[in-house]
Amino acid sequence: MRWTRTVATGVGALLLLGSAALGGCGLRSGSPMVDDVEPGSIGQGRPLEGADLTVTSKQFTEQIILGQMMGLAFKAAGAEVLDRTNIQGSIGAREAIRSGAADAMYEYTGTAWITYLGNTEPVDDPRRQWELVRDADARNGIVWLPPASLDNTYALAVNAANAAKYGLRTLSDVARLAERDPGAVTVCVETEFAARDDGLPGLQKAYGFTVPSGNIRKMDSGIIYTQVSGGGSCVLGEVFTTDGRIKEMGLTVLEDDKRFFPNYNAAPELHAAAVERHPAMREVLDPITRRLTTEVARELNARVDVRGEDPHEVAKDWLVKEGFIKAGR
């Protein structure tokens, strides 16, 4: 599911928008997690016994799945968990963590670095970007645990037939194709991506090629996947690297060999006071985060977006299969 990455213009605007989003997003409501789950490889000894924790997430598939994983893990470790996932907008969920209205969520390092912290240049090294986010957000009362390799960033994708026909494996291959046969490079993108500096204009500048304006087709995200898969109106399409439709539709994500696109690694973002009260939150989440890869995210997202499964059950099933938790008897 598509979401927008926008840069906040000033701390005042961020807080104003955050307060408005928080008031309008339903964060005061929520449902207790009632699952009968037990410790597996995590939560042994129930180190969160007696804790009351609230988990949140943004309003798209991957975020909801990650929020459900977090809540189930805390539940298996002994906590009482309030589920306030599926919050509209990044700023609403972020403000919930900052203010303490929620205790934990998975967030993306690129979103924090660019949108919340106001930086304009991404950091090439994903670990270094996380470290900078961690250190800066400590002043905001937010704790960042180590990130997953799961990287939900922008990419261009192509179907197998066109990848073979044009010899496309990397974005540098696209640049070479544009130089020798400009008419062959047709691109389907969302309107925003067509105008953003970290979208198509910046990509062309970084790789030194130009797509003729008549070869850029603007459309909704869902249509992009079907158009690229069919190979009709566009050879290339804007995608997100963890989208489940990539695998289901047999698309190939082209390697960003010059590392133009920002890193959007998922990592637990926690309200500092909650971690101080319940330091075991770290040991409960770390093994799960280490197992979360881009490919795992694609598979889980596909189960929801392509096959219509429930995000909560998808999260629970994965945690059980991985041995992190056990379903109660």
FENQUIUR-V86901 format. One record per pair of residues at least 24 apart in sequence whose C-alpha atoms are under 10 Angstrom apart, sorted by the first residue. I is the first residue (numbers start at 0). J is the second residue. Records with the same first field share a line. If there is no record, write none. Layout:
# FENQUIUR-V86901
I: J  J
This chain:
# FENQUIUR-V86901
0: 58  59  60  61  62  220  221  239  242  243  244  300  304
1: 58  59  60  189  219  220  221  238  239  242
2: 57  58  59  88  89  220  239
3: 88  89  191  192
4: 88  89  109  110  113  114  191
5: 89  110  113  114  115  195
6: 110  111  112  113  114  115  116  117  118  119
7: 90  113  114  115  116  117  118
8: 114  115  116  117
9: 115  116  117
10: 115  116  117
13: 90  91  94  114  115  116  117
14: 90  91  94
15: 90
16: 90  91  94
17: 88  89  90  91  92  93  94  95  97  98
18: 90  91  94  95  98
19: 90  91  94
20: 86  87  88  89  90  91  92  93  94  95
21: 86  87  88  90  91  92  93  94  95  98  100
22: 91
23: 86  87  91
24: 83  85  86  87  88  91  92
25: 83  84  85  86  87  91
26: 55  82  83  84  85  86  87  91  92  95  100  101
27: 83  100  101
28: 81  82  83
29: 53  54  55  81  82  83  84
30: 80  81  82  83  84
31: 70  79  80  81  82  83
32: 67  70  71  74  78  79  80  81  82  83
33: 71  74  79  80  81  82
34: 71  74  75  80  315  326  327
35: 71  74  75  325  326  327  328
36: 71  72  73  74  75  76  77  315  319  324  325  326  327  328
37: 71  72  74  75  76  77  319  323  324  325  326  327  328
38: 72  73  74  75  76  77  283  319  322  323  324  325  326  327
39: 72  75  76  318  319  321  322  323  324  325  326
40: 283  286  287  319  321  322  323  324  325
41: 72  73  75  76  282  283  284  285  286  287  322  323  324  325
42: 72  73  74  75  76  77  78  279  280  282  283  284  323  324
43: 75  76  77  283  324
44: 76  77
45: 73  74  75  76  77  78  279  283
46: 73  75  76  77  78  277  278  279  280  282  283
47: 73  74  75  76  77  78  79  276  277  278  279  280  283
48: 73  74  75  76  77  78  79  277
49: 77  78  79  277
50: 74  76  77  78  79  80  273  276  277
51: 77  78  79  80  81  102  273  277
52: 78  79  80  81  82  100  101  102  103  273  277  280
53: 78  79  80  81  82  83  84  95  96  99  100  101  102  103  104  273
54: 80  81  82  83  84  92  95  96  100  101  102  103  104  105  269
55: 81  82  83  84  85  86  91  92  93  95  96  100  101  102  103  104  105
56: 82  83  84  85  86  87  88  89  91  92  93  95  96  101  103  104  105  106
57: 83  84  85  86  87  88  89  90  91  92  93  104  105  106
58: 84  85  86  87  88  89  92
59: 84  85  86  87  88  300
60: 85  242  243  299  300  301  302  303  304  309  310
61: 105  151  241  242  243  296  297  299  300  301  303  304  310  314
62: 86  104  105  106  107  265  300  310
63: 104  105  300  310  311  314
64: 105  296  299  300  303  309  310  311  312  313  314  315
65: 104  105  106  265  266  267  288  291  296  299  310  311  314
66: 103  104  105  106  267  310  311  314
67: 104  310  311  312  313  314  315
68: 104  105  284  287  310  311  312  313  314  315  316  317  318
69: 103  104  105  267  280  283  284  287  288  314  315  318
70: 103  104  311  314  315
71: 311  314  315  318  323  324
72: 280  283  284  287  315  318  323  324
73: 279  280  283  284
74: 324
75: 283  323  324  325  326  327
76: 279  280  283  324
78: 277  280
89: 114  115
90: 114  115
93: 141  268  269
95: 270
96: 139  140  141  142  268  269  270  271  273
97: 136  139  140  141  142  268  269  270  271
98: 139  140  141  270  271
99: 140  141  269  270  271  272  273
100: 270
101: 269  270  273
102: 141  268  269  270  271  272  273  274
103: 141  142  143  267  268  269  270  271  273  274  280
104: 265  266  267  268  269  270
105: 143  144  146  147  264  265  266  267  268  269  288
106: 143  146  263  264  265  266  267  268  269
107: 146  147  149  150  151  152  262  263  264  265  266  267  268
108: 132  133  143  146  150  261  262  263  264  265  266  267  268
109: 150  151  152  260  261  262  263  264  265
110: 261  262  263  264  265
111: 135  136  263  268
112: 136  261  262  263
113: 261
119: 196  197
120: 197  261
121: 197  259  260  261  262  263
122: 258  260  261  262
123: 257  258  259  260  261  262
124: 258  261  262
125: 150  261  262  263  264
126: 262  264
128: 261  262  263  264
129: 262  263  264  265  266
133: 268
136: 268  271
137: 270  271
138: 271
139: 270  271
140: 269  270  271  272
141: 268  269  270  271  272  273  274
142: 267  268  269  270  271  272  273  274  275
143: 266  267  268  269  270  271  281
144: 265  266  267  268  269  280  281  282  284  285  288
145: 264  265  266  267  268  281  284  285  288  289
146: 263  264  265  266  267  268  285  288  289  291
147: 263  264  265  266  267  285  286  287  288  289  290  291  292  293
148: 262  263  264  265  266  288  289  290  291  292  293  294
149: 240  241  262  263  264  265  266  288  289  290  291  292  293  294  295  296  297
150: 239  240  241  261  262  263  264  265  291  292  293  294  296
151: 238  239  240  241  242  261  262  263  264  265  292  293  296  297
152: 238  239  240  241  242  260  261  262  263  264  293
153: 192  197  198  237  238  239  240  241  252  255  259  260  261  262  263
154: 198  235  236  237  238  239  240  241  252  253  254  255  259  260
155: 186  187  188  199  227  234  235  236  237  238  239  240  250  251  252  253  254  255
156: 186  187  223  224  227  228  234  235  236  237  238  239  240  245  249  250  251  252  253  254
157: 186  224  226  227  228  229  230  233  234  235  236  237  238  245  249  250  251  252  253
158: 224  226  227  228  229  230  234  235  236  245  248  249  250  251  252
159: 227  228  230  248  249  250  251
160: 228  229  230  234  250
161: 227  228  229  230  233  234  235  250  251
162: 234  235  250  251  252  253
165: 234
167: 251  252  253  254
168: 251  252  253  254  255  256
169: 252  253  254  255  256  257
170: 202  203  206  252  253  254  255  256  257  258  259
171: 205  206  207  208  253  254  255  256  257
172: 206  253  254  256
173: 203  206  208  210  235  253
174: 202  203  205  206  207  208  209  210
175: 206  207  208
176: 208
177: 207  208  209  210  211
178: 207  208  209  210
181: 208  209  210  211  214
182: 210  211  213  214
183: 210  214  233  234  235
184: 209  210  211  214  215  233  234  235
185: 210  211  212  213  214  215  216  227  230  231  232  233  234  235  236
186: 210  211  212  213  214  215  216  217  223  226  227  232  233  234  235  236  237
187: 214  215  216  217  218  219  220  222  223  224  226  227  232  233  234  235  236  237  238
188: 215  216  217  218  219  220  222  223  224  233  235  236  237  238
189: 215  216  217  218  219  220  221  222  223  236  237  238
190: 215  216  217  218  219  220
191: 217
192: 217  237
193: 217  237
197: 259  260  261
198: 237  259  260
199: 237
201: 259  260
202: 255  257  258  259  260
204: 259
205: 257  258  259
206: 255  256  257  259
224: 248  250
239: 297
240: 293  294  296  297
241: 292  293  294  295  296  297  298  299  300  301
242: 293  294  296  297  298  299  300  301  304
243: 294  295  296  297  298  299  300  301  302  303  304  305  306
244: 297  298  300  301  302  304  305
245: 297  298  301
246: 294  297  298  301
247: 297  298  301  302  305  306
264: 291  292  293
265: 291  292  293
266: 291
283: 323
284: 323
286: 323
287: 318  321  323
290: 321
